[in-house]
Amino acid sequence: PSTPDLWSRMSDSSTPATRLALTAALAAGAGVAAGWYLRAEYPSLVSSAFAAKAGKKKKKKKSRSTVAPANAAPASSVAATGAGSGGGPAMYETRRAVDEYVQFHLGDPKDVLPYGEGAPHQALRFTQRCADLCAKHCRSAPAPRRTVGGGGSSDDLLLMPFESGATSRVRQGVALDVGCAVGGASFELTRHFRDVVGVDLSASFVAAAKVLKERGRLTYKSLAEGETYVTKEARVNPKIDRTRVEFREGDACALPPSLLGGGGDFADAENFQNFGRHDAVLAANLLCRLPDPEAFLRDCARLVRPDGVLVLVSPYSWLEAWTPKHKWLGGAAVPGKNGKTNRSFEAIRALLESAAGGFDLVDQSDLPFLIKEHDRKFQWGCSHATVWRRRKRNAEAR
């Protein structure tokens, strides 16, 4: 029988005890259904939440501030880029990493840095400034004749005719955010591009980004001092159209075929797969967290359309926990050259400006960022931002 029939029969002939029992059964069923939905839609987030509670005794209702267990991990930030920043990609699957990146990408600036004179406020809103850099240089390029259709999976991306009758103020084009983490820059890119795809290797980061897309907000824990954490809420700017961004798991060093090639002119069949379909590709604080950054740079030519831009932002903080030393783009001693070291930018430039690389440098700048460790301790960094224009002809080189 249907649920209304059950309620009708209860009210007509059931005892109060029977009605109470059936009400409890229906509530339990709803709880099971909700749990199934969360497991199906956000498995990484749910599993990490259950793992965090495993083996712990039941506690009284939590207050806004909580105390970490005595054996809690040290306070150095997972989101940081320095020598104390953790032990490799597995750390990105932890709840702590999700919390720190949510705060870094989407935390209210007044919560992240509540201090006045002397505080480095110019280092806040890092993800917004990265997205704005992409848009700034895309505006100087010719408008694309074709764009990527919106609304579907990035596995089904198809080149579609340019919508001549469109009146939207959003630029008609597509952007790719490689190493998107919890999606801060991806959301900001939707201010400038019709379709945005965010890709990250971490299942936990992608799960958090999907929750932010669906709900527009996510709670996280911020370290106040010692072992005391405060629960806060991060929100996506309500003016952002979250429906125009998609998040998926993917390895920057081995990107899926659906993101590579398929750009350029249809009439040029020989080069069609050698160009990408994206107006802008952003890789923010990613290079020095890859096991093989050169592999990613070699694929960039097949990510960006002719006259599109590649924006690389990196502090060049090379660590063997993330990148084997022989894969560092710079900073390691060159064998047989009396201790001389290569510099990262020189290696990147050589790769991208080669005939196979397919890019020309158009701009470079310093992009500061701020990572909060606790209420009164921060890490200030300054990434090198470089902007590269995709050549129209694949064989051209400077």
Contacts in CASP RR format, 6 or more apart in sequence:
PFRMAT RR
TARGET T0000
AUTHOR 0000-0000-0000
METHOD contacts of the structure
MODEL  1
PSTPDLWSRMSDSSTPATRLALTAALAAGAGVAAGWYLRAEYPSLVSSAF
AAKAGKKKKKKKSRSTVAPANAAPASSVAATGAGSGGGPAMYETRRAVDE
YVQFHLGDPKDVLPYGEGAPHQALRFTQRCADLCAKHCRSAPAPRRTVGG
GGSSDDLLLMPFESGATSRVRQGVALDVGCAVGGASFELTRHFRDVVGVD
LSASFVAAAKVLKERGRLTYKSLAEGETYVTKEARVNPKIDRTRVEFREG
DACALPPSLLGGGGDFADAENFQNFGRHDAVLAANLLCRLPDPEAFLRDC
ARLVRPDGVLVLVSPYSWLEAWTPKHKWLGGAAVPGKNGKTNRSFEAIRA
LLESAAGGFDLVDQSDLPFLIKEHDRKFQWGCSHATVWRRRKRNAEAR
1 9 0 8 1.000
3 26 0 8 1.000
6 22 0 8 1.000
10 18 0 8 1.000
10 19 0 8 1.000
10 22 0 8 1.000
11 19 0 8 1.000
14 22 0 8 1.000
35 46 0 8 1.000
38 45 0 8 1.000
38 46 0 8 1.000
39 46 0 8 1.000
41 210 0 8 1.000
42 207 0 8 1.000
42 210 0 8 1.000
42 211 0 8 1.000
43 203 0 8 1.000
43 207 0 8 1.000
44 93 0 8 1.000
44 203 0 8 1.000
44 204 0 8 1.000
44 206 0 8 1.000
44 207 0 8 1.000
45 98 0 8 1.000
45 204 0 8 1.000
45 207 0 8 1.000
45 208 0 8 1.000
45 211 0 8 1.000
48 93 0 8 1.000
48 94 0 8 1.000
48 95 0 8 1.000
48 98 0 8 1.000
48 204 0 8 1.000
49 95 0 8 1.000
52 95 0 8 1.000
62 231 0 8 1.000
64 230 0 8 1.000
64 231 0 8 1.000
65 224 0 8 1.000
65 228 0 8 1.000
65 229 0 8 1.000
65 230 0 8 1.000
65 231 0 8 1.000
66 221 0 8 1.000
66 228 0 8 1.000
66 229 0 8 1.000
66 231 0 8 1.000
67 227 0 8 1.000
67 228 0 8 1.000
67 229 0 8 1.000
68 226 0 8 1.000
68 227 0 8 1.000
68 228 0 8 1.000
68 229 0 8 1.000
69 227 0 8 1.000
70 227 0 8 1.000
72 227 0 8 1.000
73 96 0 8 1.000
75 223 0 8 1.000
75 226 0 8 1.000
75 373 0 8 1.000
75 374 0 8 1.000
75 377 0 8 1.000
76 84 0 8 1.000
76 85 0 8 1.000
76 86 0 8 1.000
76 373 0 8 1.000
77 85 0 8 1.000
77 100 0 8 1.000
77 371 0 8 1.000
77 372 0 8 1.000
77 373 0 8 1.000
77 379 0 8 1.000
78 85 0 8 1.000
78 86 0 8 1.000
78 91 0 8 1.000
78 92 0 8 1.000
78 94 0 8 1.000
78 96 0 8 1.000
78 97 0 8 1.000
78 100 0 8 1.000
78 101 0 8 1.000
79 85 0 8 1.000
79 97 0 8 1.000
79 100 0 8 1.000
79 101 0 8 1.000
79 103 0 8 1.000
79 104 0 8 1.000
79 371 0 8 1.000
80 371 0 8 1.000
80 373 0 8 1.000
80 379 0 8 1.000
81 285 0 8 1.000
81 288 0 8 1.000
81 315 0 8 1.000
81 317 0 8 1.000
81 379 0 8 1.000
81 381 0 8 1.000
82 317 0 8 1.000
82 319 0 8 1.000
82 379 0 8 1.000
83 319 0 8 1.000
85 317 0 8 1.000
85 319 0 8 1.000
86 321 0 8 1.000
87 321 0 8 1.000
87 322 0 8 1.000
88 321 0 8 1.000
88 322 0 8 1.000
89 201 0 8 1.000
89 202 0 8 1.000
89 289 0 8 1.000
89 322 0 8 1.000
91 97 0 8 1.000
92 201 0 8 1.000
92 202 0 8 1.000
92 204 0 8 1.000
92 205 0 8 1.000
93 202 0 8 1.000
93 203 0 8 1.000
93 204 0 8 1.000
94 204 0 8 1.000
95 204 0 8 1.000
97 202 0 8 1.000
97 204 0 8 1.000
97 205 0 8 1.000
98 182 0 8 1.000
98 204 0 8 1.000
98 205 0 8 1.000
98 208 0 8 1.000
98 220 0 8 1.000
99 220 0 8 1.000
99 221 0 8 1.000
99 222 0 8 1.000
100 371 0 8 1.000
101 181 0 8 1.000
101 182 0 8 1.000
101 205 0 8 1.000
101 208 0 8 1.000
102 182 0 8 1.000
102 208 0 8 1.000
102 212 0 8 1.000
102 218 0 8 1.000
102 220 0 8 1.000
102 234 0 8 1.000
103 111 0 8 1.000
103 112 0 8 1.000
103 220 0 8 1.000
103 222 0 8 1.000
103 232 0 8 1.000
103 234 0 8 1.000
103 372 0 8 1.000
104 126 0 8 1.000
104 369 0 8 1.000
104 371 0 8 1.000
104 372 0 8 1.000
105 126 0 8 1.000
105 127 0 8 1.000
105 181 0 8 1.000
105 182 0 8 1.000
105 183 0 8 1.000
105 184 0 8 1.000
105 185 0 8 1.000
105 234 0 8 1.000
106 127 0 8 1.000
106 182 0 8 1.000
106 183 0 8 1.000
106 184 0 8 1.000
106 187 0 8 1.000
106 212 0 8 1.000
106 218 0 8 1.000
106 234 0 8 1.000
106 235 0 8 1.000
106 236 0 8 1.000
107 232 0 8 1.000
107 234 0 8 1.000
108 232 0 8 1.000
108 234 0 8 1.000
108 235 0 8 1.000
109 121 0 8 1.000
109 124 0 8 1.000
109 125 0 8 1.000
111 222 0 8 1.000
111 232 0 8 1.000
112 124 0 8 1.000
112 370 0 8 1.000
112 372 0 8 1.000
113 119 0 8 1.000
113 120 0 8 1.000
113 121 0 8 1.000
113 124 0 8 1.000
113 370 0 8 1.000
113 372 0 8 1.000
113 378 0 8 1.000
120 368 0 8 1.000
120 370 0 8 1.000
120 378 0 8 1.000
120 380 0 8 1.000
122 368 0 8 1.000
123 368 0 8 1.000
123 369 0 8 1.000
123 370 0 8 1.000
123 380 0 8 1.000
123 381 0 8 1.000
124 370 0 8 1.000
126 284 0 8 1.000
126 367 0 8 1.000
126 368 0 8 1.000
126 369 0 8 1.000
126 370 0 8 1.000
127 183 0 8 1.000
127 184 0 8 1.000
127 185 0 8 1.000
127 187 0 8 1.000
127 188 0 8 1.000
127 284 0 8 1.000
128 185 0 8 1.000
128 188 0 8 1.000
129 367 0 8 1.000
130 185 0 8 1.000
130 188 0 8 1.000
130 282 0 8 1.000
130 284 0 8 1.000
130 311 0 8 1.000
130 313 0 8 1.000
130 367 0 8 1.000
130 385 0 8 1.000
131 185 0 8 1.000
131 188 0 8 1.000
131 189 0 8 1.000
131 191 0 8 1.000
131 192 0 8 1.000
131 282 0 8 1.000
132 188 0 8 1.000
132 192 0 8 1.000
133 311 0 8 1.000
133 313 0 8 1.000
133 365 0 8 1.000
133 367 0 8 1.000
133 385 0 8 1.000
133 387 0 8 1.000
134 175 0 8 1.000
134 189 0 8 1.000
134 192 0 8 1.000
134 280 0 8 1.000
134 282 0 8 1.000
134 309 0 8 1.000
134 311 0 8 1.000
135 171 0 8 1.000
135 189 0 8 1.000
135 191 0 8 1.000
135 192 0 8 1.000
135 193 0 8 1.000
135 280 0 8 1.000
137 280 0 8 1.000
137 309 0 8 1.000
137 311 0 8 1.000
137 362 0 8 1.000
137 363 0 8 1.000
137 387 0 8 1.000
137 389 0 8 1.000
138 171 0 8 1.000
138 192 0 8 1.000
138 193 0 8 1.000
138 279 0 8 1.000
138 280 0 8 1.000
138 308 0 8 1.000
138 309 0 8 1.000
139 171 0 8 1.000
141 279 0 8 1.000
141 307 0 8 1.000
141 308 0 8 1.000
141 309 0 8 1.000
141 389 0 8 1.000
142 307 0 8 1.000
143 172 0 8 1.000
144 162 0 8 1.000
144 172 0 8 1.000
144 173 0 8 1.000
144 279 0 8 1.000
144 305 0 8 1.000
145 162 0 8 1.000
146 159 0 8 1.000
146 160 0 8 1.000
146 161 0 8 1.000
146 162 0 8 1.000
147 159 0 8 1.000
147 160 0 8 1.000
147 162 0 8 1.000
147 163 0 8 1.000
147 172 0 8 1.000
147 173 0 8 1.000
147 174 0 8 1.000
147 194 0 8 1.000
147 195 0 8 1.000
148 157 0 8 1.000
148 158 0 8 1.000
148 159 0 8 1.000
148 160 0 8 1.000
148 173 0 8 1.000
148 174 0 8 1.000
148 194 0 8 1.000
148 195 0 8 1.000
148 277 0 8 1.000
148 278 0 8 1.000
149 157 0 8 1.000
149 158 0 8 1.000
149 160 0 8 1.000
149 174 0 8 1.000
149 194 0 8 1.000
149 195 0 8 1.000
150 194 0 8 1.000
150 195 0 8 1.000
150 244 0 8 1.000
151 195 0 8 1.000
151 243 0 8 1.000
151 244 0 8 1.000
151 246 0 8 1.000
152 246 0 8 1.000
153 246 0 8 1.000
153 248 0 8 1.000
154 197 0 8 1.000
154 246 0 8 1.000
154 248 0 8 1.000
154 258 0 8 1.000
154 259 0 8 1.000
155 256 0 8 1.000
155 258 0 8 1.000
156 258 0 8 1.000
157 174 0 8 1.000
157 258 0 8 1.000
157 259 0 8 1.000
157 277 0 8 1.000
159 262 0 8 1.000
159 263 0 8 1.000
159 277 0 8 1.000
162 172 0 8 1.000
163 172 0 8 1.000
166 172 0 8 1.000
168 194 0 8 1.000
170 190 0 8 1.000
170 191 0 8 1.000
170 192 0 8 1.000
170 193 0 8 1.000
170 194 0 8 1.000
170 241 0 8 1.000
170 244 0 8 1.000
171 192 0 8 1.000
171 193 0 8 1.000
171 194 0 8 1.000
171 279 0 8 1.000
172 194 0 8 1.000
173 193 0 8 1.000
173 194 0 8 1.000
173 195 0 8 1.000
173 279 0 8 1.000
174 193 0 8 1.000
174 194 0 8 1.000
174 195 0 8 1.000
174 196 0 8 1.000
174 197 0 8 1.000
174 277 0 8 1.000
174 278 0 8 1.000
174 279 0 8 1.000
175 189 0 8 1.000
175 192 0 8 1.000
175 193 0 8 1.000
175 195 0 8 1.000
175 196 0 8 1.000
175 197 0 8 1.000
175 278 0 8 1.000
175 279 0 8 1.000
175 280 0 8 1.000
175 281 0 8 1.000
175 282 0 8 1.000
176 196 0 8 1.000
176 197 0 8 1.000
176 198 0 8 1.000
176 199 0 8 1.000
176 259 0 8 1.000
176 278 0 8 1.000
176 280 0 8 1.000
176 281 0 8 1.000
176 282 0 8 1.000
176 303 0 8 1.000
177 183 0 8 1.000
177 185 0 8 1.000
177 186 0 8 1.000
177 189 0 8 1.000
177 196 0 8 1.000
177 197 0 8 1.000
177 198 0 8 1.000
177 199 0 8 1.000
177 282 0 8 1.000
177 284 0 8 1.000
178 198 0 8 1.000
178 199 0 8 1.000
178 252 0 8 1.000
178 255 0 8 1.000
178 281 0 8 1.000
178 282 0 8 1.000
178 283 0 8 1.000
178 286 0 8 1.000
178 296 0 8 1.000
178 303 0 8 1.000
179 198 0 8 1.000
179 199 0 8 1.000
179 200 0 8 1.000
179 201 0 8 1.000
179 252 0 8 1.000
179 283 0 8 1.000
179 284 0 8 1.000
179 286 0 8 1.000
180 186 0 8 1.000
180 198 0 8 1.000
180 199 0 8 1.000
180 200 0 8 1.000
180 205 0 8 1.000
180 209 0 8 1.000
180 247 0 8 1.000
181 200 0 8 1.000
181 202 0 8 1.000
181 205 0 8 1.000
181 209 0 8 1.000
182 205 0 8 1.000
182 208 0 8 1.000
182 209 0 8 1.000
182 212 0 8 1.000
183 198 0 8 1.000
183 200 0 8 1.000
183 205 0 8 1.000
183 209 0 8 1.000
183 212 0 8 1.000
183 245 0 8 1.000
183 247 0 8 1.000
184 209 0 8 1.000
184 236 0 8 1.000
185 282 0 8 1.000
185 284 0 8 1.000
186 196 0 8 1.000
186 197 0 8 1.000
186 198 0 8 1.000
186 209 0 8 1.000
186 245 0 8 1.000
186 247 0 8 1.000
187 196 0 8 1.000
187 212 0 8 1.000
187 213 0 8 1.000
187 236 0 8 1.000
187 237 0 8 1.000
187 240 0 8 1.000
187 242 0 8 1.000
187 245 0 8 1.000
188 240 0 8 1.000
189 196 0 8 1.000
189 245 0 8 1.000
189 280 0 8 1.000
189 282 0 8 1.000
190 196 0 8 1.000
190 240 0 8 1.000
190 241 0 8 1.000
190 242 0 8 1.000
190 244 0 8 1.000
190 245 0 8 1.000
191 239 0 8 1.000
191 240 0 8 1.000
193 244 0 8 1.000
193 279 0 8 1.000
193 280 0 8 1.000
194 244 0 8 1.000
195 244 0 8 1.000
195 246 0 8 1.000
196 244 0 8 1.000
196 245 0 8 1.000
196 246 0 8 1.000
197 245 0 8 1.000
197 246 0 8 1.000
197 247 0 8 1.000
197 248 0 8 1.000
197 259 0 8 1.000
198 209 0 8 1.000
198 245 0 8 1.000
198 246 0 8 1.000
198 247 0 8 1.000
198 248 0 8 1.000
199 247 0 8 1.000
199 248 0 8 1.000
199 249 0 8 1.000
199 250 0 8 1.000
199 252 0 8 1.000
199 255 0 8 1.000
199 259 0 8 1.000
200 206 0 8 1.000
200 209 0 8 1.000
200 247 0 8 1.000
200 249 0 8 1.000
200 250 0 8 1.000
201 249 0 8 1.000
201 250 0 8 1.000
201 251 0 8 1.000
201 252 0 8 1.000
202 249 0 8 1.000
203 249 0 8 1.000
206 247 0 8 1.000
206 248 0 8 1.000
206 249 0 8 1.000
208 218 0 8 1.000
209 247 0 8 1.000
210 247 0 8 1.000
211 218 0 8 1.000
212 218 0 8 1.000
212 234 0 8 1.000
212 236 0 8 1.000
212 242 0 8 1.000
213 236 0 8 1.000
213 242 0 8 1.000
213 245 0 8 1.000
213 247 0 8 1.000
214 242 0 8 1.000
216 235 0 8 1.000
216 236 0 8 1.000
216 242 0 8 1.000
217 233 0 8 1.000
217 234 0 8 1.000
217 235 0 8 1.000
217 236 0 8 1.000
218 233 0 8 1.000
218 234 0 8 1.000
219 231 0 8 1.000
219 232 0 8 1.000
219 233 0 8 1.000
219 234 0 8 1.000
220 231 0 8 1.000
220 232 0 8 1.000
220 233 0 8 1.000
220 234 0 8 1.000
221 229 0 8 1.000
221 230 0 8 1.000
221 231 0 8 1.000
221 232 0 8 1.000
222 229 0 8 1.000
222 230 0 8 1.000
222 231 0 8 1.000
222 232 0 8 1.000
222 372 0 8 1.000
223 229 0 8 1.000
223 373 0 8 1.000
223 374 0 8 1.000
223 375 0 8 1.000
224 230 0 8 1.000
224 374 0 8 1.000
224 375 0 8 1.000
225 374 0 8 1.000
225 375 0 8 1.000
225 376 0 8 1.000
226 374 0 8 1.000
236 242 0 8 1.000
250 256 0 8 1.000
252 283 0 8 1.000
252 286 0 8 1.000
252 290 0 8 1.000
252 296 0 8 1.000
253 290 0 8 1.000
253 291 0 8 1.000
253 292 0 8 1.000
253 293 0 8 1.000
253 295 0 8 1.000
253 296 0 8 1.000
254 295 0 8 1.000
255 296 0 8 1.000
255 299 0 8 1.000
255 303 0 8 1.000
259 303 0 8 1.000
260 273 0 8 1.000
260 276 0 8 1.000
260 299 0 8 1.000
260 302 0 8 1.000
260 303 0 8 1.000
261 272 0 8 1.000
261 273 0 8 1.000
261 274 0 8 1.000
261 275 0 8 1.000
261 276 0 8 1.000
261 277 0 8 1.000
261 302 0 8 1.000
261 303 0 8 1.000
262 272 0 8 1.000
262 273 0 8 1.000
262 275 0 8 1.000
262 276 0 8 1.000
262 277 0 8 1.000
263 272 0 8 1.000
263 273 0 8 1.000
263 275 0 8 1.000
263 276 0 8 1.000
263 277 0 8 1.000
263 305 0 8 1.000
263 306 0 8 1.000
264 271 0 8 1.000
264 272 0 8 1.000
264 275 0 8 1.000
264 276 0 8 1.000
264 305 0 8 1.000
264 306 0 8 1.000
265 271 0 8 1.000
265 272 0 8 1.000
265 306 0 8 1.000
266 272 0 8 1.000
271 394 0 8 1.000
273 302 0 8 1.000
274 301 0 8 1.000
274 302 0 8 1.000
274 394 0 8 1.000
275 301 0 8 1.000
275 302 0 8 1.000
275 304 0 8 1.000
275 305 0 8 1.000
275 306 0 8 1.000
275 390 0 8 1.000
275 394 0 8 1.000
276 301 0 8 1.000
276 302 0 8 1.000
276 303 0 8 1.000
276 304 0 8 1.000
276 305 0 8 1.000
276 390 0 8 1.000
277 305 0 8 1.000
278 303 0 8 1.000
278 304 0 8 1.000
278 305 0 8 1.000
278 308 0 8 1.000
279 305 0 8 1.000
279 308 0 8 1.000
279 309 0 8 1.000
280 304 0 8 1.000
280 308 0 8 1.000
280 309 0 8 1.000
280 310 0 8 1.000
280 311 0 8 1.000
281 300 0 8 1.000
281 303 0 8 1.000
281 304 0 8 1.000
281 309 0 8 1.000
281 310 0 8 1.000
281 311 0 8 1.000
282 311 0 8 1.000
282 313 0 8 1.000
283 296 0 8 1.000
283 310 0 8 1.000
283 311 0 8 1.000
283 312 0 8 1.000
283 313 0 8 1.000
283 314 0 8 1.000
284 311 0 8 1.000
284 313 0 8 1.000
284 383 0 8 1.000
285 313 0 8 1.000
285 314 0 8 1.000
285 315 0 8 1.000
285 369 0 8 1.000
285 383 0 8 1.000
286 296 0 8 1.000
286 313 0 8 1.000
286 314 0 8 1.000
287 293 0 8 1.000
287 296 0 8 1.000
287 312 0 8 1.000
287 314 0 8 1.000
287 316 0 8 1.000
287 329 0 8 1.000
287 344 0 8 1.000
287 348 0 8 1.000
288 314 0 8 1.000
288 315 0 8 1.000
288 316 0 8 1.000
288 317 0 8 1.000
288 318 0 8 1.000
288 319 0 8 1.000
288 322 0 8 1.000
288 323 0 8 1.000
288 344 0 8 1.000
289 322 0 8 1.000
289 323 0 8 1.000
290 296 0 8 1.000
290 322 0 8 1.000
290 323 0 8 1.000
291 322 0 8 1.000
291 323 0 8 1.000
291 324 0 8 1.000
291 327 0 8 1.000
292 323 0 8 1.000
292 327 0 8 1.000
293 323 0 8 1.000
293 327 0 8 1.000
293 329 0 8 1.000
294 327 0 8 1.000
294 329 0 8 1.000
294 351 0 8 1.000
297 348 0 8 1.000
297 351 0 8 1.000
297 352 0 8 1.000
297 357 0 8 1.000
298 351 0 8 1.000
298 356 0 8 1.000
298 357 0 8 1.000
300 310 0 8 1.000
300 352 0 8 1.000
300 357 0 8 1.000
300 359 0 8 1.000
300 388 0 8 1.000
301 356 0 8 1.000
301 357 0 8 1.000
301 358 0 8 1.000
301 359 0 8 1.000
301 390 0 8 1.000
301 394 0 8 1.000
303 310 0 8 1.000
304 310 0 8 1.000
304 359 0 8 1.000
304 390 0 8 1.000
305 390 0 8 1.000
306 390 0 8 1.000
306 391 0 8 1.000
306 392 0 8 1.000
307 389 0 8 1.000
307 390 0 8 1.000
307 392 0 8 1.000
308 389 0 8 1.000
308 390 0 8 1.000
309 362 0 8 1.000
309 387 0 8 1.000
309 388 0 8 1.000
309 389 0 8 1.000
309 390 0 8 1.000
310 352 0 8 1.000
310 359 0 8 1.000
310 387 0 8 1.000
310 388 0 8 1.000
310 390 0 8 1.000
311 385 0 8 1.000
311 386 0 8 1.000
311 387 0 8 1.000
311 388 0 8 1.000
312 348 0 8 1.000
312 385 0 8 1.000
312 386 0 8 1.000
312 388 0 8 1.000
313 367 0 8 1.000
313 383 0 8 1.000
313 384 0 8 1.000
313 385 0 8 1.000
313 386 0 8 1.000
314 344 0 8 1.000
314 383 0 8 1.000
314 384 0 8 1.000
315 381 0 8 1.000
315 382 0 8 1.000
315 383 0 8 1.000
315 384 0 8 1.000
316 329 0 8 1.000
316 330 0 8 1.000
316 331 0 8 1.000
316 344 0 8 1.000
316 345 0 8 1.000
316 384 0 8 1.000
318 325 0 8 1.000
318 328 0 8 1.000
318 329 0 8 1.000
318 330 0 8 1.000
318 331 0 8 1.000
318 332 0 8 1.000
318 344 0 8 1.000
325 332 0 8 1.000
326 332 0 8 1.000
328 344 0 8 1.000
329 342 0 8 1.000
329 344 0 8 1.000
329 347 0 8 1.000
329 348 0 8 1.000
330 341 0 8 1.000
330 342 0 8 1.000
330 343 0 8 1.000
330 344 0 8 1.000
330 346 0 8 1.000
330 347 0 8 1.000
331 341 0 8 1.000
331 342 0 8 1.000
331 343 0 8 1.000
331 344 0 8 1.000
332 341 0 8 1.000
332 342 0 8 1.000
333 339 0 8 1.000
333 340 0 8 1.000
333 341 0 8 1.000
334 340 0 8 1.000
334 341 0 8 1.000
334 342 0 8 1.000
344 384 0 8 1.000
345 364 0 8 1.000
345 384 0 8 1.000
345 386 0 8 1.000
348 386 0 8 1.000
349 361 0 8 1.000
351 357 0 8 1.000
352 358 0 8 1.000
352 359 0 8 1.000
352 361 0 8 1.000
352 388 0 8 1.000
353 359 0 8 1.000
353 360 0 8 1.000
353 361 0 8 1.000
353 397 0 8 1.000
353 398 0 8 1.000
354 397 0 8 1.000
355 394 0 8 1.000
355 395 0 8 1.000
355 396 0 8 1.000
355 397 0 8 1.000
358 390 0 8 1.000
358 391 0 8 1.000
358 394 0 8 1.000
358 396 0 8 1.000
358 397 0 8 1.000
359 388 0 8 1.000
359 389 0 8 1.000
359 390 0 8 1.000
359 391 0 8 1.000
360 388 0 8 1.000
360 389 0 8 1.000
360 391 0 8 1.000
360 398 0 8 1.000
361 386 0 8 1.000
361 387 0 8 1.000
361 388 0 8 1.000
362 387 0 8 1.000
362 388 0 8 1.000
362 389 0 8 1.000
363 386 0 8 1.000
363 387 0 8 1.000
364 384 0 8 1.000
364 385 0 8 1.000
364 386 0 8 1.000
364 387 0 8 1.000
365 385 0 8 1.000
366 382 0 8 1.000
366 383 0 8 1.000
366 384 0 8 1.000
366 385 0 8 1.000
367 382 0 8 1.000
367 383 0 8 1.000
367 384 0 8 1.000
367 385 0 8 1.000
368 380 0 8 1.000
368 381 0 8 1.000
368 382 0 8 1.000
368 383 0 8 1.000
369 380 0 8 1.000
369 381 0 8 1.000
369 382 0 8 1.000
369 383 0 8 1.000
370 378 0 8 1.000
370 379 0 8 1.000
370 380 0 8 1.000
370 381 0 8 1.000
371 378 0 8 1.000
371 379 0 8 1.000
371 381 0 8 1.000
372 378 0 8 1.000
373 379 0 8 1.000
END
